[in-house]
Amino acid sequence: MDEKDGNYCSICGGIPPEKITTKRVVIDGKETGIDHLDFIIAKVSELHLTDDAAIAAEIMKRVKEFNYVPSKKETQYAQALLAEYRRQTRR
């Protein structure tokens, strides 16, 4: 395989499991993949926000840039992502 072709699973042709970097978070009882979550949390942390509502709103705004968020589940997403933010930043 030519290196510039990228990394592909030899079985299914998709991304090899060891190359998947999508973070998984339990949202409303279901494990859900959130693309770019570590990057988003790092960027929101740099804002030094202290209000939970402001932090959750900023996380949600950025998460929606890379991920589909069902409108009926926005509150559950915000709660779960805020909890993940707190876990990762210990704030």
PyRosetta script that sets phi, psi and omega in degrees:
from pyrosetta import init, pose_from_sequence

init()
pose = pose_from_sequence("MDEKDGNYCSICGGIPPEKITTKRVVIDGKETGIDHLDFIIAKVSELHLTDDAAIAAEIMKRVKEFNYVPSKKETQYAQALLAEYRRQTRR")
pose.set_psi(1, 137.5)
pose.set_omega(1, 176.6)
pose.set_phi(2, -74.0)
pose.set_psi(2, 128.7)
pose.set_omega(2, -177.2)
pose.set_phi(3, -56.9)
pose.set_psi(3, -32.7)
pose.set_omega(3, -178.0)
pose.set_phi(4, -74.8)
pose.set_psi(4, -8.2)
pose.set_omega(4, 176.4)
pose.set_phi(5, -74.2)
pose.set_psi(5, -20.1)
pose.set_omega(5, 179.5)
pose.set_phi(6, 98.0)
pose.set_psi(6, -175.1)
pose.set_omega(6, -179.6)
pose.set_phi(7, -104.6)
pose.set_psi(7, 125.0)
pose.set_omega(7, 179.9)
pose.set_phi(8, -133.9)
pose.set_psi(8, 147.2)
pose.set_omega(8, 176.3)
pose.set_phi(9, -64.3)
pose.set_psi(9, 132.0)
pose.set_omega(9, -179.2)
pose.set_phi(10, -73.7)
pose.set_psi(10, -13.5)
pose.set_omega(10, -179.3)
pose.set_phi(11, -94.5)
pose.set_psi(11, -52.3)
pose.set_omega(11, -173.5)
pose.set_phi(12, -107.5)
pose.set_psi(12, -13.3)
pose.set_omega(12, 180.0)
pose.set_phi(13, 85.3)
pose.set_psi(13, -2.3)
pose.set_omega(13, 178.6)
pose.set_phi(14, -88.0)
pose.set_psi(14, -161.9)
pose.set_omega(14, 178.5)
pose.set_phi(15, -72.1)
pose.set_psi(15, 131.2)
pose.set_omega(15, 176.7)
pose.set_phi(16, -61.8)
pose.set_psi(16, 139.4)
pose.set_omega(16, -177.1)
pose.set_phi(17, -52.1)
pose.set_psi(17, -36.3)
pose.set_omega(17, -179.0)
pose.set_phi(18, -73.2)
pose.set_psi(18, -10.5)
pose.set_omega(18, 179.3)
pose.set_phi(19, -99.4)
pose.set_psi(19, -5.3)
pose.set_omega(19, -179.2)
pose.set_phi(20, -73.9)
pose.set_psi(20, 126.2)
pose.set_omega(20, -178.7)
pose.set_phi(21, -116.3)
pose.set_psi(21, 9.3)
pose.set_omega(21, 178.6)
pose.set_phi(22, -69.8)
pose.set_psi(22, 124.9)
pose.set_omega(22, -179.9)
pose.set_phi(23, -77.9)
pose.set_psi(23, 140.8)
pose.set_omega(23, 178.5)
pose.set_phi(24, -107.4)
pose.set_psi(24, 132.8)
pose.set_omega(24, -179.3)
pose.set_phi(25, -132.3)
pose.set_psi(25, 140.8)
pose.set_omega(25, 176.8)
pose.set_phi(26, -80.6)
pose.set_psi(26, 117.1)
pose.set_omega(26, -179.9)
pose.set_phi(27, -122.6)
pose.set_psi(27, 118.9)
pose.set_omega(27, -179.9)
pose.set_phi(28, 53.8)
pose.set_psi(28, 42.2)
pose.set_omega(28, 176.9)
pose.set_phi(29, 80.8)
pose.set_psi(29, 1.9)
pose.set_omega(29, -177.4)
pose.set_phi(30, -124.3)
pose.set_psi(30, 129.6)
pose.set_omega(30, 177.3)
pose.set_phi(31, -66.3)
pose.set_psi(31, 125.1)
pose.set_omega(31, -173.7)
pose.set_phi(32, -128.5)
pose.set_psi(32, 132.6)
pose.set_omega(32, 177.5)
pose.set_phi(33, -80.8)
pose.set_psi(33, 130.3)
pose.set_omega(33, 178.2)
pose.set_phi(34, -121.7)
pose.set_psi(34, 110.4)
pose.set_omega(34, -179.1)
pose.set_phi(35, -70.7)
pose.set_psi(35, 137.8)
pose.set_omega(35, 177.4)
pose.set_phi(36, 67.8)
pose.set_psi(36, 20.2)
pose.set_omega(36, -174.0)
pose.set_phi(37, -62.7)
pose.set_psi(37, -44.1)
pose.set_omega(37, -179.8)
pose.set_phi(38, -61.4)
pose.set_psi(38, -40.9)
pose.set_omega(38, 177.5)
pose.set_phi(39, -62.7)
pose.set_psi(39, -45.0)
pose.set_omega(39, -179.5)
pose.set_phi(40, -62.4)
pose.set_psi(40, -46.2)
pose.set_omega(40, -179.8)
pose.set_phi(41, -62.2)
pose.set_psi(41, -41.1)
pose.set_omega(41, 178.8)
pose.set_phi(42, -62.1)
pose.set_psi(42, -43.9)
pose.set_omega(42, -179.1)
pose.set_phi(43, -67.8)
pose.set_psi(43, -41.3)
pose.set_omega(43, 178.3)
pose.set_phi(44, -66.1)
pose.set_psi(44, -38.4)
pose.set_omega(44, 178.5)
pose.set_phi(45, -59.8)
pose.set_psi(45, -36.1)
pose.set_omega(45, 179.5)
pose.set_phi(46, -64.5)
pose.set_psi(46, -18.1)
pose.set_omega(46, -179.8)
pose.set_phi(47, -79.3)
pose.set_psi(47, -14.5)
pose.set_omega(47, 178.6)
pose.set_phi(48, 55.7)
pose.set_psi(48, 40.3)
pose.set_omega(48, 177.0)
pose.set_phi(49, -74.7)
pose.set_psi(49, 148.4)
pose.set_omega(49, -179.6)
pose.set_phi(50, -117.5)
pose.set_psi(50, -21.3)
pose.set_omega(50, -178.2)
pose.set_phi(51, -85.3)
pose.set_psi(51, 126.5)
pose.set_omega(51, -178.3)
pose.set_phi(52, -56.5)
pose.set_psi(52, -41.3)
pose.set_omega(52, -179.3)
pose.set_phi(53, -63.3)
pose.set_psi(53, -40.9)
pose.set_omega(53, 179.4)
pose.set_phi(54, -67.5)
pose.set_psi(54, -40.5)
pose.set_omega(54, 179.1)
pose.set_phi(55, -64.1)
pose.set_psi(55, -48.7)
pose.set_omega(55, -179.3)
pose.set_phi(56, -61.1)
pose.set_psi(56, -41.5)
pose.set_omega(56, 179.8)
pose.set_phi(57, -63.4)
pose.set_psi(57, -42.1)
pose.set_omega(57, -180.0)
pose.set_phi(58, -67.5)
pose.set_psi(58, -41.4)
pose.set_omega(58, 177.1)
pose.set_phi(59, -61.7)
pose.set_psi(59, -48.0)
pose.set_omega(59, -178.4)
pose.set_phi(60, -61.5)
pose.set_psi(60, -41.6)
pose.set_omega(60, 178.7)
pose.set_phi(61, -57.7)
pose.set_psi(61, -44.4)
pose.set_omega(61, -177.7)
pose.set_phi(62, -75.4)
pose.set_psi(62, -38.3)
pose.set_omega(62, 178.5)
pose.set_phi(63, -60.3)
pose.set_psi(63, -40.6)
pose.set_omega(63, -178.7)
pose.set_phi(64, -66.0)
pose.set_psi(64, -18.9)
pose.set_omega(64, 177.2)
pose.set_phi(65, -69.0)
pose.set_psi(65, -28.2)
pose.set_omega(65, -174.6)
pose.set_phi(66, -116.4)
pose.set_psi(66, -12.1)
pose.set_omega(66, -171.7)
pose.set_phi(67, -137.8)
pose.set_psi(67, 151.4)
pose.set_omega(67, 172.3)
pose.set_phi(68, -81.9)
pose.set_psi(68, 129.5)
pose.set_omega(68, 175.9)
pose.set_phi(69, -122.0)
pose.set_psi(69, 114.9)
pose.set_omega(69, 178.8)
pose.set_phi(70, -62.4)
pose.set_psi(70, 131.9)
pose.set_omega(70, -175.8)
pose.set_phi(71, -59.1)
pose.set_psi(71, -33.6)
pose.set_omega(71, 179.6)
pose.set_phi(72, -70.8)
pose.set_psi(72, -14.3)
pose.set_omega(72, -177.1)
pose.set_phi(73, -112.8)
pose.set_psi(73, 9.7)
pose.set_omega(73, -176.3)
pose.set_phi(74, -57.9)
pose.set_psi(74, -41.1)
pose.set_omega(74, 179.9)
pose.set_phi(75, -63.3)
pose.set_psi(75, -44.1)
pose.set_omega(75, 179.1)
pose.set_phi(76, -64.9)
pose.set_psi(76, -40.4)
pose.set_omega(76, 176.7)
pose.set_phi(77, -61.7)
pose.set_psi(77, -47.8)
pose.set_omega(77, -178.2)
pose.set_phi(78, -59.5)
pose.set_psi(78, -43.9)
pose.set_omega(78, -179.8)
pose.set_phi(79, -64.1)
pose.set_psi(79, -46.8)
pose.set_omega(79, -178.3)
pose.set_phi(80, -66.7)
pose.set_psi(80, -40.4)
pose.set_omega(80, -178.9)
pose.set_phi(81, -72.3)
pose.set_psi(81, -33.9)
pose.set_omega(81, 174.4)
pose.set_phi(82, -64.7)
pose.set_psi(82, -42.1)
pose.set_omega(82, 177.5)
pose.set_phi(83, -61.7)
pose.set_psi(83, -41.2)
pose.set_omega(83, 177.9)
pose.set_phi(84, -65.8)
pose.set_psi(84, -39.7)
pose.set_omega(84, 176.5)
pose.set_phi(85, -58.7)
pose.set_psi(85, -48.8)
pose.set_omega(85, 179.6)
pose.set_phi(86, -60.7)
pose.set_psi(86, -41.8)
pose.set_omega(86, 179.6)
pose.set_phi(87, -62.7)
pose.set_psi(87, -44.5)
pose.set_omega(87, -177.0)
pose.set_phi(88, -74.7)
pose.set_psi(88, -33.6)
pose.set_omega(88, -176.6)
pose.set_phi(89, -99.6)
pose.set_psi(89, -12.5)
pose.set_omega(89, -177.2)
pose.set_phi(90, 57.1)
pose.set_psi(90, 37.2)
pose.set_omega(90, 179.6)
pose.set_phi(91, -110.5)
pose.dump_pdb("model.pdb")
